[in-house]
Amino acid sequence: PVQRITKYHLLLKELLKHSSKLKRDTSSIEHALSVMVEVPARANRLMQIDSIVDCPFGLEKVGPLILVDEFTVWENKPRTQGKERTLFLFRDMILFTKRRVEKGHTAVYCYKKHMQIAGLGLNFKDSDDKRRFELYMGRREVTTNFSIIQAKSFYKKEAWVKEITVLQMRNNEEIQELRSKTKRRARMSEPIPSHITTGLADYLYPRRRWRPRPPPRCTG
């Protein structure tokens, strides 16, 4: 049964403890324990993804889910009271949702907006509150897609800033690699200039220089 999944890691912890006392090889138990710790967390993330509603696009193409947390969010500037939002950090996107509890105490997450990792700006140094950071698309001075995010704790904020920074670096590396491939393909498809082809042909197939023959000698 699914309910037993959360109990398997307790059994593995006991096996690991007793195996260590007997000085046995515990590498396989440690690997199994790491897997069983991750399985419930992954199952919970998948259930949360299934609970997202009103999203205008499919979430199967935005990469794996990395983090989910509750935040207080202000749009543009914090002049009014912030709104409680649940943020989903995927590999390629950050999803802003509003948590709503329906009948039967089932929680759903209503889509509000999203920000692509490609082109995402991150600022976490200018705020007086150490729990806050800013996300924006495009230039910070003129953008209208700007959000101030306040985490429940400083450590939550640090975890999100770290993961977003890693995703931005990965995205930039992929863009640079794509540009390099595009340039290489463009160079291969460009015709070789005539002065290069002529010089190459002369080098590979040298022509004999014409020399005038001396006039025949008269004898007799």
FENTAPE-V144565 format. One record per backbone hydrogen bond with DSSP energy under -1.0 kcal/mol. CO is the residue of the C=O (numbers start at 0). NH is the residue of the N-H. Records with the same first field share a line. If there is no record, write none. Layout:
CO: NH  NH
This chain:
0: 3
1: 4
3: 6
6: 10
7: 11
8: 12
9: 13
10: 14
11: 15
12: 16
13: 17
14: 18
15: 19
16: 20
17: 21
18: 23
19: 22
25: 29
26: 30
27: 31
28: 32
29: 33
30: 34
31: 35
32: 36
33: 37
34: 38
37: 41
38: 42
39: 43
40: 44
41: 45
42: 46
43: 47
44: 48
45: 49
48: 51
50: 108
52: 110
61: 91
63: 90
66: 88
68: 86
70: 84
71: 149
72: 82
73: 147
74: 76
76: 78
82: 72
84: 70
85: 96
86: 68
87: 94
88: 65  66
91: 116
92: 89
93: 114
94: 87
95: 111  112
96: 85
97: 109
99: 107
101: 104
105: 101
107: 99
108: 52
109: 97
112: 95
114: 93
116: 119
118: 137
120: 135
122: 133
128: 131
130: 150
132: 148
133: 122
134: 146
135: 120
138: 142
143: 145
144: 136
145: 75
146: 134
147: 73
148: 132
149: 71
152: 156
153: 157
154: 158
155: 159
156: 160
157: 161
158: 162
159: 163
160: 164
161: 165
162: 166
163: 167
164: 168
165: 169
166: 170
167: 171
168: 172
169: 173
170: 174
171: 175
172: 176
173: 177
174: 178
175: 179
176: 180
177: 181
178: 182
179: 183
180: 184
181: 185
182: 186
183: 187
184: 188
185: 189
192: 196
193: 197
194: 198
195: 199
196: 200
197: 201
198: 202
199: 203
200: 204
